[in-house]
Amino acid sequence: MLIDILSFSCPLLLCSFAALFTEYAGSLALFLEGLATFSAFVFYSFFAAFNQTGGTTLDATMDQFTTGTPLSASIPAALLTILLITLIIFAFSYLIERFRAHKFIAGTALNLFFTSMTSFLSVMIFKTRGVLTNPSYRFDVNTTKILTIIITGLIVVLSVLFLSKTRIGLYLRITGTDSDVLTAKGVNPKVERILSWTLAGTFCSLAGIFLTLRISSFVPGISSGRGWMALAAIFLGRKKPLIMLTAVVIFCAADYFGVHIQNIFPNIPSSILLSLPYVVALLLTMMGKREKSLPQLI
């Protein structure tokens, strides 16, 4: 059960660190929800292109890709997905800084853009907006769980070290609150904000890949609110990685039990169980805000 909960936590934890980078930089990424789903779709599309079978309905223009085993197809598909998503977010963040666009509006617009592009490309390539699956798109459940936990754990450790032990990480942490200090030191805050969005794109693309690997298919809306829960996690964790990690595990434990508790209590409506992690997130956020306000009342 612990392995299951931890594997459930990996995509949300990656999205939470993606949001943390941008929150430190003062340009909170509001596009994580749509980007995670878009990344999952891009990974599935690349995999299908590298691993052509009769079960796909890819356009004929993709016939040039060679057929391979699921492993030989998944590795280049993952690398290409991460590279493509990272470059897309870098380009958007550069344009936003270049033209001084409003970060909140731009992030919201990007979220809508990625959501709509997922639907549009699904129809154009696979002729459907529904679930995408493939006979070759099958991954061992236990291996996937262990692999995602190891990769996520390594990334989290490196991210904490990056933020706390490196000069660039320090610059990133003070960009949103003390950008004048960076300017006085000859560091351009715009570069740090672009970096934060670029890192967010990389982390979110990996989260999307993990989501689709876990269920061996692509489902519309596969992120299931994790992009928004990631924002709740960083505020609940007060931008402290350890507290943020705890919040993520609590959210995902509620998600896990919500999925499996119906096996024990079949009469509970599924709509209530699906809302359980969001209810827990809301309650914890309310409790956190109340605790923070107590010293002001005394």
Residue pairs with C-beta under 8 A, 6 or more apart in sequence:
1 256
3 145
3 146
3 149
4 145
4 256
5 249
5 252
5 253
5 256
6 145
6 149
6 249
7 144
7 145
7 148
7 149
7 214
8 252
8 253
8 255
8 256
9 152
9 248
9 249
9 251
9 252
10 148
10 149
10 151
10 152
10 207
10 210
11 36
11 207
11 208
11 210
11 211
11 223
11 226
12 207
12 226
12 229
12 230
12 233
12 248
12 251
12 252
13 152
13 156
13 245
13 248
14 152
14 155
14 203
14 204
14 206
14 207
14 210
15 32
15 36
15 203
15 204
15 207
15 226
15 227
15 229
15 230
16 230
16 233
16 234
16 237
16 244
16 248
17 155
17 156
17 159
17 203
17 241
18 29
18 32
18 199
18 200
18 201
18 202
18 203
18 204
18 207
18 230
19 28
19 29
19 32
19 200
19 230
19 231
19 233
19 234
20 234
20 239
20 241
20 244
21 172
21 195
21 196
21 199
21 200
21 203
22 28
22 29
22 196
22 197
22 200
23 176
23 234
23 239
24 163
24 172
24 173
24 174
24 175
24 176
24 196
24 239
25 172
25 175
25 176
25 189
25 192
25 193
25 195
25 196
25 197
26 103
26 175
26 176
26 177
26 179
26 193
27 103
27 107
27 176
27 193
27 196
27 197
28 103
28 104
28 107
28 231
29 107
29 196
29 197
29 200
29 204
30 104
30 107
30 108
30 110
30 111
30 231
31 107
31 108
31 110
31 111
31 113
31 114
31 227
32 111
32 200
32 204
32 223
32 226
32 227
32 228
32 230
32 231
33 111
33 115
33 223
33 225
33 226
33 227
33 228
34 110
34 111
34 112
34 113
34 114
34 115
34 118
34 223
34 227
35 85
35 89
35 110
35 111
35 114
35 201
35 204
35 205
35 208
35 227
36 204
36 207
36 208
36 211
36 222
36 223
36 226
36 227
37 114
37 115
37 118
37 208
37 220
37 221
37 222
37 223
38 85
38 114
38 115
38 117
38 118
38 208
39 81
39 85
39 204
39 205
39 206
39 207
39 208
39 209
40 208
40 209
40 211
40 212
40 218
40 222
40 223
41 118
41 121
41 122
41 132
41 208
41 218
42 81
42 84
42 85
42 205
42 208
43 77
43 78
43 81
43 208
43 209
43 212
44 132
44 134
44 137
44 212
44 217
44 218
45 121
45 125
46 76
46 77
46 80
46 81
47 70
47 73
47 74
47 77
47 134
47 137
48 56
48 58
48 62
48 134
48 137
49 58
49 62
49 65
49 77
50 65
50 66
50 67
50 68
50 72
50 73
50 76
50 77
51 67
51 68
51 69
51 70
51 72
51 73
51 134
51 136
51 137
52 58
52 62
52 63
52 65
52 67
53 67
53 134
53 135
53 136
54 135
55 133
55 134
55 135
55 136
56 126
56 134
57 125
57 126
57 127
57 128
58 125
58 126
59 124
59 125
62 125
70 136
70 137
70 138
70 139
73 136
74 139
74 213
78 209
81 205
81 208
81 209
82 202
82 205
82 206
82 209
84 205
85 201
85 202
85 204
85 205
85 208
86 198
86 201
86 202
86 205
88 201
89 197
89 198
89 200
89 201
89 202
90 194
90 197
90 198
90 201
92 106
92 110
92 197
93 193
93 194
93 197
93 198
94 194
95 101
96 103
96 106
97 190
97 193
97 194
111 227
118 220
119 129
119 220
122 128
122 129
122 132
122 220
123 129
126 132
129 220
130 220
131 217
131 218
131 219
131 220
132 217
132 218
132 219
133 216
133 217
133 218
134 217
137 216
137 217
138 216
139 213
139 216
141 214
144 213
144 214
145 214
148 210
148 213
148 214
151 206
152 210
155 203
155 206
156 241
156 245
159 241
160 241
162 168
162 169
163 169
163 170
163 172
163 173
163 241
168 195
171 182
171 187
171 192
172 192
172 195
172 196
174 181
174 182
175 182
175 189
175 192
175 193
175 196
179 189
182 188
182 189
182 192
183 189
204 227
207 223
207 226
208 222
208 223
211 222
211 223
211 226
212 218
212 222
215 222
225 277
225 278
229 251
229 277
229 278
229 281
232 247
232 251
232 281
232 282
232 284
232 285
233 244
233 247
233 248
233 251
233 281
234 244
235 285
235 288
236 243
236 244
236 247
236 281
236 284
236 285
236 288
237 243
237 244
237 245
237 246
237 247
238 288
247 284
250 280
250 284
251 277
251 280
251 281
252 277
254 276
254 277
254 279
254 280
255 276
255 277
257 276
258 273
258 274
258 275
258 276
258 277
259 273
261 268
261 273
262 268
262 270
262 273
